[in-house]
Amino acid sequence: MANTSITVGRLLCGTVRGYLDKCKFKGMDVDYIESGGWIEREFVIKGSNEDIIKIHAALKAWGSDD
């Protein structure tokens, strides 16, 4: 089991939550906990090593300025 976390602003929470739910629906071995907060929220994601690597790479690419 591996884990990763990402902190996003309140306006992006729905996008990240939707992406993680879609990954779970597609059969990926992931689960997440979303913290509460008015300005930003942290998503702690755990699952199999391969799936966490894929999700981490996708979220990193999504958040990059390139």
N, CA, C and O of each residue as an XYZ file, in Angstrom:
264
protein
N       0.831     -1.182      0.000
C       0.000      0.000      0.000
C       0.876      1.246      0.000
O       1.854      1.336      0.741
N       0.520      2.167     -0.813
C       1.219      3.440     -0.901
C       0.216      4.552     -0.646
O      -0.995      4.330     -0.668
N       0.732      5.753     -0.404
C      -0.171      6.889     -0.261
C       0.496      8.158     -0.761
O       1.719      8.237     -0.874
N      -0.322      9.131     -1.054
C       0.125     10.450     -1.472
C      -0.924     11.445     -1.014
O      -2.032     11.058     -0.644
N      -0.582     12.714     -1.037
C      -1.557     13.730     -0.663
C      -1.418     14.929     -1.589
O      -0.360     15.176     -2.168
N      -2.504     15.659     -1.709
C      -2.526     16.870     -2.525
C      -3.423     17.876     -1.818
O      -4.480     17.522     -1.297
N      -2.997     19.123     -1.805
C      -3.788     20.204     -1.238
C      -4.251     21.080     -2.389
O      -3.448     21.512     -3.216
N      -5.555     21.340     -2.435
C      -6.124     22.148     -3.515
C      -7.024     23.224     -2.916
O      -7.536     23.086     -1.805
N      -7.200     24.275     -3.665
C      -8.111     25.335     -3.267
C      -9.552     24.857     -3.317
O      -9.879     23.880     -3.989
N     -10.391     25.556     -2.604
C     -11.795     25.167     -2.456
C     -12.508     25.029     -3.800
O     -13.376     24.168     -3.945
N     -12.164     25.847     -4.773
C     -12.844     25.804     -6.066
C     -12.469     24.579     -6.901
O     -13.186     24.232     -7.839
N     -11.356     23.923     -6.573
C     -10.906     22.763     -7.336
C     -11.246     21.435     -6.668
O     -10.955     20.376     -7.224
N     -11.854     21.473     -5.491
C     -12.162     20.244     -4.752
C     -13.068     19.316     -5.547
O     -12.837     18.108     -5.581
N     -14.077     19.853     -6.173
C     -15.001     19.032     -6.945
C     -14.323     18.331     -8.106
O     -14.646     17.185     -8.420
N     -13.393     19.009     -8.741
C     -12.664     18.419     -9.857
C     -11.804     17.246     -9.398
O     -11.802     16.188    -10.028
N     -11.071     17.434     -8.296
C     -10.216     16.368     -7.774
C     -11.066     15.213     -7.262
O     -10.748     14.051     -7.514
N     -12.137     15.520     -6.548
C     -13.039     14.485     -6.032
C     -13.646     13.680     -7.176
O     -13.729     12.455     -7.092
N     -14.068     14.352     -8.237
C     -14.625     13.668     -9.398
C     -13.612     12.769    -10.080
O     -13.946     11.660    -10.499
N     -12.366     13.241    -10.197
C     -11.311     12.433    -10.809
C     -11.045     11.180     -9.987
O     -10.927     10.089    -10.546
N     -10.949     11.322     -8.663
C     -10.679     10.168     -7.810
C     -11.847      9.186     -7.812
O     -11.633      7.974     -7.797
N     -13.077      9.693     -7.831
C     -14.235      8.800     -7.914
C     -14.259      8.051     -9.238
O     -14.636      6.881     -9.290
N     -13.853      8.735    -10.314
C     -13.788      8.086    -11.626
C     -12.738      6.977    -11.627
O     -12.952      5.917    -12.214
N     -11.604      7.222    -10.970
C     -10.560      6.195    -10.872
C     -11.078      4.976    -10.116
O     -10.815      3.840    -10.513
N     -11.813      5.207     -9.029
C     -12.381      4.097     -8.266
C     -13.397      3.334     -9.106
O     -13.438      2.105     -9.063
N     -14.214      4.050     -9.865
C     -15.231      3.420    -10.700
C     -14.600      2.554    -11.783
O     -15.138      1.506    -12.141
N     -13.453      2.996    -12.304
C     -12.757      2.239    -13.344
C     -12.046      1.009    -12.800
O     -11.472      0.236    -13.568
N     -12.077      0.819    -11.480
C     -11.508     -0.382    -10.897
C     -10.137     -0.208    -10.268
O      -9.522     -1.190     -9.852
N      -9.652      1.005    -10.191
C      -8.361      1.225     -9.546
C      -8.503      0.976     -8.051
O      -9.545      1.248     -7.454
N      -7.436      0.454     -7.460
C      -7.428      0.155     -6.032
C      -6.996      1.406     -5.270
O      -5.858      1.493     -4.808
N      -7.903      2.372     -5.139
C      -7.609      3.615     -4.429
C      -8.760      3.965     -3.501
O      -9.912      3.591     -3.726
N      -8.410      4.692     -2.458
C      -9.397      5.251     -1.537
C      -8.830      6.582     -1.078
O      -7.612      6.760     -1.055
N      -9.691      7.517     -0.713
C      -9.198      8.828     -0.309
C     -10.032      9.388      0.835
O     -11.185      9.013      1.053
N      -9.390     10.305      1.554
C     -10.049     11.061      2.613
C      -9.855     12.533      2.275
O      -8.750     12.961      1.942
N     -10.920     13.293      2.361
C     -10.874     14.723      2.073
C     -11.021     15.483      3.383
O     -11.983     15.276      4.123
N     -10.073     16.357      3.667
C     -10.154     17.153      4.888
C     -11.142     18.299      4.690
O     -11.489     18.638      3.559
N     -11.581     18.880      5.770
C     -12.465     20.034      5.699
C     -11.649     21.318      5.720
O     -10.526     21.336      6.223
N     -12.198     22.364      5.187
C     -11.514     23.651      5.192
C     -12.277     24.665      4.373
O     -12.961     24.314      3.411
N     -12.163     25.908      4.751
C     -12.872     26.972      4.020
C     -12.110     27.434      2.794
O     -12.717     27.782      1.781
N     -10.783     27.442      2.874
C      -9.985     27.982      1.777
C      -9.359     26.881      0.930
O      -9.347     26.968     -0.298
N      -8.846     25.856      1.580
C      -8.221     24.751      0.863
C      -8.526     23.442      1.565
O      -8.879     23.415      2.744
N      -8.383     22.366      0.823
C      -8.619     21.032      1.364
C      -7.496     20.105      0.950
O      -6.898     20.254     -0.116
N      -7.224     19.148      1.815
C      -6.194     18.163      1.530
C      -6.859     16.826      1.241
O      -7.760     16.394      1.960
N      -6.401     16.182      0.179
C      -6.845     14.842     -0.174
C      -5.696     13.890      0.134
O      -4.606     14.033     -0.420
N      -5.932     12.927      1.008
C      -4.965     11.877      1.290
C      -5.459     10.642      0.547
O      -6.566     10.160      0.787
N      -4.629     10.140     -0.353
C      -5.021      9.060     -1.254
C      -4.149      7.853     -0.950
O      -2.927      7.970     -0.861
N      -4.777      6.694     -0.790
C      -4.020      5.457     -0.558
C      -4.507      4.390     -1.508
O      -5.642      4.431     -1.984
N      -3.636      3.431     -1.780
C      -3.998      2.340     -2.679
C      -2.780      1.544     -3.088
O      -1.723      1.627     -2.462
N      -2.941      0.775     -4.145
C      -1.828     -0.043     -4.633
C      -0.733      0.860     -5.195
O      -0.996      1.986     -5.616
N       0.470      0.360     -5.197
C       1.618      1.148     -5.653
C       1.443      1.649     -7.083
O       1.686      2.823     -7.362
N       1.024      0.768     -7.992
C       0.885      1.155     -9.399
C      -0.174      2.243     -9.578
O       0.036      3.204    -10.318
N      -1.303      2.087     -8.904
C      -2.387      3.064     -9.057
C      -2.024      4.413     -8.440
O      -2.377      5.457     -8.989
N      -1.326      4.404     -7.315
C      -0.915      5.667     -6.697
C       0.099      6.382     -7.579
O       0.063      7.608     -7.686
N       1.000      5.642     -8.210
C       1.971      6.253     -9.118
C       1.252      6.911    -10.294
O       1.596      8.028    -10.682
N       0.253      6.227    -10.866
C      -0.514      6.785    -11.987
C      -1.277      8.038    -11.569
O      -1.263      9.043    -12.280
N      -1.939      7.980    -10.422
C      -2.732      9.120     -9.950
C      -1.828     10.293     -9.609
O      -2.137     11.434     -9.951
N      -0.717     10.023     -8.938
C       0.221     11.095     -8.586
C       0.747     11.784     -9.838
O       0.821     13.012     -9.882
N       1.113     11.009    -10.856
C       1.623     11.581    -12.105
C       0.551     12.414    -12.802
O       0.835     13.492    -13.324
N      -0.687     11.908    -12.808
C      -1.774     12.644    -13.462
C      -2.072     13.956    -12.734
O      -2.273     14.985    -13.378
N      -2.101     13.927    -11.410
C      -2.364     15.149    -10.643
C      -1.210     16.131    -10.764
O      -1.430     17.342    -10.803
N       0.009     15.629    -10.821
C       1.171     16.501    -10.988
C       1.143     17.174    -12.362
O       1.420     18.368    -12.474
N       0.812     16.418    -13.396
C       0.722     16.981    -14.743
C      -0.408     18.003    -14.831
O      -0.266     19.032    -15.492
N      -1.523     17.723    -14.171
C      -2.675     18.625    -14.174
C      -2.338     19.939    -13.480
O      -2.808     21.000    -13.889
N      -1.525     19.866    -12.431
C      -1.200     21.061    -11.670
C       0.023     21.819    -12.138
O       0.339     22.870    -11.581
N       0.722     21.316    -13.150
C       1.932     22.000    -13.593
C       1.598     23.187    -14.495
O       0.518     23.263    -15.081
N       2.538     24.091    -14.585
C       2.348     25.314    -15.391
C       2.800     25.137    -16.826
O       2.706     26.080    -17.612
N       3.285     23.970    -17.191
C       3.824     23.757    -18.540
C       2.766     23.834    -19.595
O       3.063     23.676    -20.779
